[in-house]
Amino acid sequence: MFEKLKRDVAILEADYRNKDAIFNFVITAYHLYDDWLKKDPSISQLQRDKYNSTKNELKDLIGALYAVANSSKHSV
């Protein structure tokens, strides 16, 4: 997923107005950060603590990513 995120960033950097690239970046970033990291058994306790601390610091951004990621898959 991280490699996909890096590809999404490269596409977005080449054309920051590309709505599909924005959508792909937001969806991938949100799910990588919120789903994969908290469920990955290879993540150490120190990394989990940092994740939880960062998540609190970025609460508004994560909330916005959550809204975009989840509302977009339910739109018609």
C-alpha positions in Angstrom: 0.0 0.0 0.0 2.9 2.4 0.7 4.3 1.8 -2.7 0.9 2.6 -4.2 0.7 5.8 -2.1 4.1 6.8 -3.5 2.9 6.2 -7.1 -0.3 8.3 -6.3 1.9 11.1 -5.0 4.0 11.1 -8.2 0.9 11.3 -10.3 -0.6 14.1 -8.2 2.7 16.0 -8.3 2.7 15.9 -12.1 -0.9 17.2 -12.2 -2.2 18.6 -9.0 -5.6 19.4 -10.7 -6.2 15.7 -11.6 -9.3 14.9 -9.6 -8.8 11.1 -9.9 -5.2 11.5 -8.6 -6.5 13.5 -5.6 -9.2 10.9 -4.9 -6.7 8.0 -5.2 -4.2 9.7 -2.9 -6.8 10.5 -0.3 -8.3 7.0 -0.3 -5.0 5.2 -0.2 -3.5 7.6 2.4 -6.5 7.2 4.7 -6.7 3.4 4.5 -2.9 3.0 4.8 -2.8 5.2 7.9 -6.0 4.2 9.6 -6.7 0.6 8.6 -3.3 -1.0 7.8 -1.1 0.5 10.5 -3.4 -0.2 13.4 -4.0 -3.8 12.4 -0.5 -4.7 11.3 0.9 -7.3 13.8 4.5 -6.4 12.8 4.2 -2.9 14.2 6.1 -2.5 17.5 4.5 -1.0 20.6 6.7 2.1 20.2 5.4 2.6 16.6 1.8 2.0 17.9 2.3 4.7 20.5 3.6 7.1 17.9 0.6 6.2 15.6 -1.9 6.9 18.4 -0.1 10.1 19.4 0.0 11.3 15.8 -3.6 10.4 15.2 -4.6 12.7 18.0 -2.5 15.5 16.7 -3.9 15.1 13.2 -7.5 14.4 14.3 -9.1 17.0 12.0 -7.1 15.9 9.0 -7.8 12.3 9.6 -11.5 13.1 10.1 -11.5 14.9 6.7 -9.8 12.0 5.0 -12.3 9.6 6.7 -15.2 11.7 5.4 -13.8 11.8 1.8 -12.8 8.1 1.8 -16.1 6.8 3.1 -18.7 9.2 1.6 -17.2 8.8 -1.9 -17.9 5.1 -2.0 -21.5 5.6 -1.1 -22.3 8.4 -3.6 -24.3 7.7 -6.7 
